[in-house]
Amino acid sequence: MLKIKNLLSADDLSKEDLLEIIELGERIMKSPEEFSHSCDGKLLGTLFFEPSTRTRLSFESAMNRLGGRVVGFSDSKASSSQKGESLRDTVRTVSQYADIIAMRHPQEGAAKLASTTSDCPLINAGDGGHQHPTQTLTDILTITSYKKRLTNLKIGICGDLKYGRTVHSLLKVMSMFDGNEYVLISPDELKIPSYFKEQVLDANNMPYTECLNLEDVIDDLDILYMTRIQKERFFSLQKYIRLKDSYVLDPKKLENAKKDLIIMHPLPRVTEISTEVDSDPRALYFKQVKCGMYVRMALIMKLLEANNA
């Protein structure tokens, strides 16, 4: 049984909680039909105040595959927030209908605020540039499934390391596992923030190097985690245009990469991975999407304390 009622941040997960969710996710992957009635009669409320395709549909697919049902909205314009209703009141209202809530919001800290008024478990499906813990669970299940370990890996993370909430959450969780080495690849303007290096990387003695060129390090990596340059996080369009094509992974860059490299991406992809890479057996980003559905099934079951969780 998990020690948490809500999942708001990667910080909420103990190593034991994380491994418990991943273990259930692996069981579901192997035999999904065994869990098709685990949440019969349960209702998931999806409150998406910010656009989302994969995360929202992943949560909805997860609940439907568990036998539950879904209510909610995918556009804040369809909610009473347009009438001036506060986030706290919206969440408290929906928690009277639903058994569990998944919420995405553009403001950092919104999930924590919402959890103080919810009468049911709440899952943070992304709040601004802050946290995206279920994407991190997706990433961990993918790594576990395809590398068979979470230790002694050389992990390259490339792209937007300043605003990338998936990057920050993943590094926080990987701090629980020893023997890994991290290569942080980004333009100077999008480097990991100094406070994050101090509070997470340095505080947990996580060995890392920073570099500008993907080509210089790709041959030595076990995992390459690509991210897009996020237009919505920039205040200056000119700055975005200048940086958006900083990295483009193509077949030529992969020529000397390890045969068992795995290429991951939280999606959506823009230009940072060429479509020519999609047919490479090392490209896992669409398989990663499926892992996301399975791990969200596991998380929902755990938070609802389903019988076969």
Secondary structure, DSSP 8 states (H G I E B T S, - for coil): --S-S-B--GGG--HHHHHHHHHHHHHHHH-GGGGTTTTTT-EEEEEESS--SHHHHHHHHHHHHTT-EEEEESSGGGSGGGGT--HHHHHHHHHHH-SEEEEEESSTTHHHHHHTT-SS-EEEEEETTTB-HHHHHHHHHHHHHHHS-SSS-EEEEES--SS-HHHHHHHHHHTTSSS-EEEEE--GGGS--HHHIIIIIITTT--EEEES-GGGTGGG-SEEEE----GGG-S-HHHHHHHTTS--B-GGGGTTS-TT-EEE--S--SSSB-GGGGGSTTB-HHHHHHHHHHHHHHHHHHHHT-TT-
